[in-house]
């Protein structure tokens, strides 16, 4: 089950890694106070700079889309590659 809101998703993914707020802040290069504000809902995820959202997502190994909307992660931001669903791939030996 995907948590319902940004704050809960952020907290959930941080706890899955066994990290403190300080650990996440350090990994994302952000102030710990911002992580706290986001996790408690005192600051909305949609209201922070895109670069900060990306830093949080990359630190947690998830997508910004997942953080904001709760959609299942499909992109590994550590390698910045995405794989197309099987129906979107050209047949082997042919180019699109």
C-alpha positions as CSV (number, residue, x, y, z in Angstrom):
1,X,0.0,0.0,0.0
2,X,1.3,3.5,-0.9
3,X,1.0,6.1,1.8
4,X,-1.6,8.7,1.1
5,X,0.3,12.0,1.2
6,X,3.7,13.5,0.5
7,X,4.7,13.8,4.2
8,X,3.8,10.2,5.0
9,X,5.5,8.9,1.8
10,X,8.7,10.8,2.7
11,X,8.7,9.5,6.2
12,X,7.9,5.9,5.1
13,X,10.7,5.8,2.5
14,X,13.2,7.3,5.0
15,X,12.3,4.7,7.7
16,X,12.6,1.9,5.1
17,X,16.2,2.9,4.8
18,X,16.6,3.0,8.6
19,X,17.7,6.6,8.3
20,X,17.2,9.5,10.7
21,X,16.1,12.9,9.4
22,X,19.7,14.0,9.7
23,X,20.9,11.0,7.6
24,X,18.4,11.9,4.8
25,X,19.3,15.6,5.0
26,X,23.0,14.8,4.7
27,X,22.4,12.4,1.8
28,X,20.3,14.9,-0.1
29,X,22.4,17.9,0.8
30,X,19.5,19.7,2.5
31,X,18.9,21.2,6.0
32,X,17.5,18.7,8.5
33,X,14.9,21.3,9.5
34,X,13.5,21.1,5.9
35,X,13.1,17.4,6.2
36,X,11.3,17.8,9.5
37,X,9.0,20.4,8.1
38,X,8.2,18.2,5.1
39,X,7.6,15.1,7.2
40,X,5.3,16.9,9.6
41,X,3.3,18.5,6.8
42,X,4.2,22.0,7.9
43,X,5.7,22.5,4.4
44,X,4.1,21.0,1.4
45,X,6.2,18.9,-1.1
46,X,4.7,20.7,-4.0
47,X,5.9,24.1,-2.6
48,X,9.6,23.3,-2.5
49,X,12.1,23.9,-5.3
50,X,12.4,21.2,-8.0
51,X,16.1,20.6,-7.3
52,X,15.3,19.9,-3.6
53,X,12.6,17.4,-4.5
54,X,15.0,15.7,-6.9
55,X,17.7,15.6,-4.2
56,X,15.3,13.9,-1.8
57,X,14.1,11.4,-4.4
58,X,17.7,10.5,-5.5
59,X,18.8,10.1,-1.9
60,X,15.9,7.7,-1.3
61,X,16.3,5.9,-4.7
62,X,12.7,6.8,-5.8
63,X,11.1,9.2,-8.2
64,X,9.8,12.7,-7.7
65,X,6.5,11.4,-9.2
66,X,6.3,8.9,-6.4
67,X,6.9,11.5,-3.7
68,X,4.4,14.0,-5.1
69,X,1.7,11.6,-6.4
70,X,2.2,8.2,-4.9
71,X,2.7,6.5,-8.2
72,X,4.9,3.4,-8.2
73,X,8.6,4.2,-8.8
74,X,9.6,3.3,-12.4
75,X,12.9,5.2,-12.8
76,X,16.2,4.5,-11.0
77,X,17.4,8.0,-10.4
78,X,20.8,6.8,-9.4
79,X,21.5,5.8,-13.0
80,X,18.9,8.2,-14.6
81,X,17.6,5.5,-16.9
82,X,14.1,4.4,-17.5
83,X,12.9,1.2,-19.2
84,X,9.9,1.4,-21.4
85,X,7.0,-1.0,-20.7
86,X,7.3,-4.1,-22.8
87,X,4.6,-3.0,-25.2
88,X,6.5,0.2,-26.0
89,X,9.7,-1.5,-27.1
90,X,10.4,-2.1,-30.7
91,X,10.8,-5.8,-31.7
92,X,14.3,-7.2,-31.4
93,X,16.3,-6.7,-34.6
94,X,14.1,-3.7,-35.7
95,X,14.5,0.0,-35.0
96,X,11.6,2.3,-34.2
